[in-house]
Every structure is written in C-alpha cells, then in structure tokens.
Amino acid sequence: MEATDPFQFVCDQLGERVKLDRLALRGAVRLALKAAGFEARGVQPIEMAVVVSRMLPKELASCGVSDPGPLCEKLASAVSNLGAGSASDSPEAIFRRLGG
Amino acid sequence: MQLQIGLALLVATLAYVGVGVTVGVRLVRLALRSGGFAERMLGIACLTGPGVVAPCLVVVNALPEPVWAVRTSAFVAQLGYATFCTVMVLFTWQCFRPEEAWARWLTRASIAAVLVGASLGIARALGLAEAADLKDMDHVSYRLIIVASLVGQAWTGLEAFAYYVRMRKRSRLGLADPVVMNRFLLWGLVATAAMVASGVPLGVGLLGGDTYNDVPSRLAGAAATIFGTVCLQLAFLPPRSYVAWLRARAAVA
C-alpha cells in the first residue's frame, strides 16, 4: 500500500466533513498531536488513529464542532488503514535500535 | 582526605572506562550490522571518551616521566577528545535535528572550536610546551574543547529531556515503549553528569581556584562520573531485572 501522510489525510478528510476554516482545522489537528507528544511530520498512521480517536474530539469541540466523537471514530478507522511510512530515522526508532 | 578522594576518582574512572568501552564495542558491532549512523557515532564516542581520553589523561596527570610516554599520551588524548566531541555533537544533530539549519551551524561551530583547541593541544604535546605543563587542564587548549563539549552536552541533555516529555505524553495513550522512554531520560542524565564532571573543574579554574586540590570540585567530579556511568549502563546495557521492572511499572500505571 502506498504511504500517505497521515496528517494531510486527516486534514483533507476533516475539510470535507466539517464546516471550519482550513487553518483552524489544521491547527486543531496539530494541537491534538502536540498534546499526545507527536508532530505532524513523521507521525505513523496507527499513532494518528489513536490521536484522532482520543485527542481530536476535544480540540474540535473547542472549535465549535458539535458532537465530533462519531466523526473522529470513522476518521481513526480510515487513517489506521493507510500504509505506514518510514520511521527508521525518528529519535524514537534510533533509541529503540540502540538498546539492541 | 586527598588520598580518599583520589581513590574515589580512580574507582569512578575505572568504572567509566569499563562500562564505556563495553557499551562502545556493543554499539560499533550493532553499527556494523545495521549500517546506522547513530550507533556508529555513539559507539565511536564511547570508545574514544572512556576508552582513549580517560586513560591517557590519567597517564598525563599521574606520570612525570618518561617524557615520551607523557607526550604520546597527551597527543592521543587530544586526538581522542576532539573525536569524542565531534561524534557526540554529530549524533545529537543527526538524531534530533537533522533538517534544522541552526542545528547544522551549531554543529559546525562546535566542531571548529574543538579542532582549534585540539590543534593547539597537539602542538603543545609535540614540543611547544614542557612535558610537565601538559597536565595543565586550565590551559586555553583544554578550556576551548571543554567549553565546546559543554555546549554539546547541554544541547544533548535538553533534546533528550524534551523527547522524554513527549514520550511520556505518548505513553498515556499506550503509544510508547517504557524501556525506550526511559532510555531518553537516562541519556539526558548521562549528558547532565558529563556537564557536571567537566564543567565544575572548569568553573573552579576560571574563578582562580586550584582545580587539582579543590575538594568539593573533585568530589563532584567523582560523584558525577559514577552517576553518569550507572545511567550509561542502564541506558544501553540494562540488566534484565531493570527492564522487567520498567515494564511492570508501566503495566501498573
């Protein structure tokens, strides 16, 4: 499966379903990622799925989106099916490797 | 009192050399298998810092003669120190900030300062200074390298602690391996201990104190070296019981 940027995928999907300014929407996703200890760059689909499911509803609600839970669950399911990109150069991957 | 402190420093240095070389050999072997840049840099750092610089500095400081042995040790110590500082800063740059321009410039500046200091030190070792003066750690050649290495260690520590905070956030969502998370904390502590061990004597020297006989400074150096050695061991050669304890603690949380 071709690797797709999970951040971009979530932003695109949300943009089609939520009536929200593009910048505010991307900001909400970035805040959810930051609260979970991730950055937009390098986040893996399976990690993004957890962030979308557990952290994004709160951020969307604070932007005025009503009942974001079901939408986020659908989105989490979709993003988890994306092909994983390379994470071999992330600090986490390097420190895992250094442990042997 | 000086004898006891001297013994404590000797024990700390021996532990540092033993653990450092063991970790270095393991990481270099890992690098040969994986081809990874990070393990190669860190492996070389562990082999040159504890494996080359520490024993050579012991010889330079402890032996008044033969002169050729003192000069050779000082020469190798300078080469080793420069290599150690260079690969350490390269590791931090490539691991944490490989695409940031400021990190690239900080790395270049650090390496340039280290090369200038090492060149001066090598010139002294080859005859520019008396053999008895080569143990003078307050000389500008050593100070330049120590300052550059302090900057690198501070950067390394900050990056490691910052990433540890991020890993803690991930762990609340079940997205972080507790052993890897702990490794970031330990690596930050190794950098902090290295800063204390080299920074305290530098500070004492800059304030006009006697670096060799100042009791608090020597005690701080010995304690920091032992603490850093334990953290290095737990980070890269952890006993199974420690790993099991980390996993059990994470499972309960």
Boltz contact constraints between the chains, C-beta under 6 A:
constraints:
  - contact:
      token1: [A, 36]
      token2: [B, 169]
      max_distance: 6.0
  - contact:
      token1: [A, 36]
      token2: [B, 173]
      max_distance: 6.0
  - contact:
      token1: [A, 37]
      token2: [B, 166]
      max_distance: 6.0
  - contact:
      token1: [A, 37]
      token2: [B, 169]
      max_distance: 6.0
  - contact:
      token1: [A, 37]
      token2: [B, 170]
      max_distance: 6.0
  - contact:
      token1: [A, 47]
      token2: [B, 175]
      max_distance: 6.0
  - contact:
      token1: [A, 50]
      token2: [B, 173]
      max_distance: 6.0
  - contact:
      token1: [A, 50]
      token2: [B, 175]
      max_distance: 6.0
  - contact:
      token1: [A, 54]
      token2: [B, 173]
      max_distance: 6.0
  - contact:
      token1: [A, 91]
      token2: [B, 95]
      max_distance: 6.0
  - contact:
      token1: [A, 91]
      token2: [B, 96]
      max_distance: 6.0
  - contact:
      token1: [A, 91]
      token2: [B, 163]
      max_distance: 6.0
  - contact:
      token1: [A, 94]
      token2: [B, 38]
      max_distance: 6.0
  - contact:
      token1: [A, 94]
      token2: [B, 95]
      max_distance: 6.0
  - contact:
      token1: [A, 95]
      token2: [B, 180]
      max_distance: 6.0
  - contact:
      token1: [A, 95]
      token2: [B, 183]
      max_distance: 6.0
  - contact:
      token1: [A, 96]
      token2: [B, 180]
      max_distance: 6.0
